[in-house]
Amino acid sequence: MCGIVGYIGEREVIPVLIEGLRRLEYRGYDSAGVVFFIDSRLELIKKKGRIFELEEEIFKRLPKGAKAPGLGHTRWATHGEPSEANAHPHTDCTKTLALVHNGIIENYQQLKKELKEKGHEFSSSTDTEVIAHLVEEHLKNKDNIKDAFFSAVSELKGAYAVCLISEKEPDKIFVARNQSPVVIGVGEGENFIASDIPALLPFTRRVMFLNDGEFAIVSREKVEVFDSKGNKIEREITEISWDIASAEKGGYPHFMLKEICEQPDAIKHTLLGRINLDTMEIDFEKEGLLKELFERVKKIFVVACGTSYHAGMVAKYLIEKDVGIPVEVDLASEFRYRSPLIDENTLFIAVSQSGETADTLAGLRLAKNKGAKILSICNVLGSTIARESDVVLYTQAGPEISVASTKAFTTQVIVFILLSLYLRRLFFNEDVSQKIKTLLDAPTKLQSFIERVRPDINEIAKRWYTVKNALYLGRNILYPIALEGALKLKEISYIHAEGYAAGEMKHGPIALIEENVPSVIVAAKETGIIYEKTLSNAEEVKSRRGPVIAVVSEGAEEFKRLADELIEVPLTSYELLPIFYVVPLQLLAYEIAALRGCDIDKPRNLAKSVTVE
Ligand code: M6R
């Protein structure tokens, strides 16, 4: 996820771009850059780091006579490490056009190969740079930027919001959108472009939205919108009433809620580019994960902390059940101080949103010293854990701002699902295409589930937000989900919550059951006999007058009879159960914490990235 801004008009261009970028920094912050005109020539300034570092660089260079149009970009690396060379804007060989991009170009490797064969020279390892060279290539037989830009964009596969300016036509900004957000701010004799509304609010509240597949040509006086075939279309102007602070969170009161609701998109991006839609095969090769890695693997260690550890627990169920390799899951802080049995036939998987967690990193180094191969699942490109791994599979969740992890977890689980299906195909030549289709349908299904269940969970939270203790119970692949639900509740609402394996309850925690201690029980019909067993545990709670909040499969009649509260989850595949069941637990924790007036995005005593022991 990156942030883009554009401006055309009479104002001083650099302050407008910087102001916009500051308001988009939540979308990504590993490098930034701007491009504008001086004496009819394009001038680029880029810097690795945060927006304030770019500002310092601009201040050092003191560019005189800077004029609009201009573009700015704050980057969240997906292809190519965070660096000045990979920072946007990117240019073509002639350096007479420059562009910024948000999204992922899936066919960039193919396009890059073809363009290199035609003599184009690349100066970054980003997917974005191919777009600049592709426009340059099309300009060889088109006499205007519009036609070259439209033709180039029609060759792109994947997600993009692109803005381009050029020395050839310096009175226009060219915009294209597909599956990545972009919005145009309409002014008087000036116009603005941004990834998100907050960047526009200091300048205008009148905006135009672009739909997937559409283009726009933005000049000082007008905004022209075109459909994917190049036909001009009318687009109405919408008046925005948000205040600036709430707009940064996309209108959500907290980043946590925004991030919960972003999960369908985050999952879609994590799947994108790893599934060949023609063959329905999973492809990790371009990320450096070769099948040879698995030839010698006799055992897998998954090591992580907190929520990432729970994703690791899910992996154990997926991989042991269907791939047949033993998987040990360890808390990194424990793993690093015991004597794990590791050799060169061991695969060590580190799971970390930040890629900087000190204990996970120490575990990784220990395993590496003992000869294990290191695979990591990280969200932050170029993080220390990612850099020290043999192979990295990135979750494409975008920046996670809220301390309580949500979309990082579900995308980690998605990577593990892909990995387990990949290994089933590799080891047993199993046809997993149906499973992959189900995965591809998951984002849309999850989206409508979230929309349906949010109001119900809000009502349930109103009835339970004053309790002091809660139990979370689940079995099998939903056991880690019970742990994760309890972790979410305790960290943001400060209610004492214990996650337990439901079958273990009668060995101790059952003593806690009383009228004021609700048990949140997760049970899915898809788990067959496990579902029946969890139902018996629910009966045990009920018979001791303990309230039951049941998070169960749609149509689970047995629970309707005994539960005090019922949250029905759509039926799905075994692999996807952790995704569909964790979301209502995230929402429940969120709604309860909101009713208790807690500082949800920054809970007390916690830090987003734990870089010390
Ligand atoms: O960045 P990491 O995934 O390595 O972080 C691990 C934990 O610190 C993190 O998951 C923490 O437990 C979150 N607060 C959970 O919401």
Residues whose N, C-alpha, C, O or C-beta is under 5 A from the ligand:
A	BS01	M6R	C305 G306 T307 S308 V351 S352 Q353 S354 G355 T357 V403 A404 S405 K608 V610
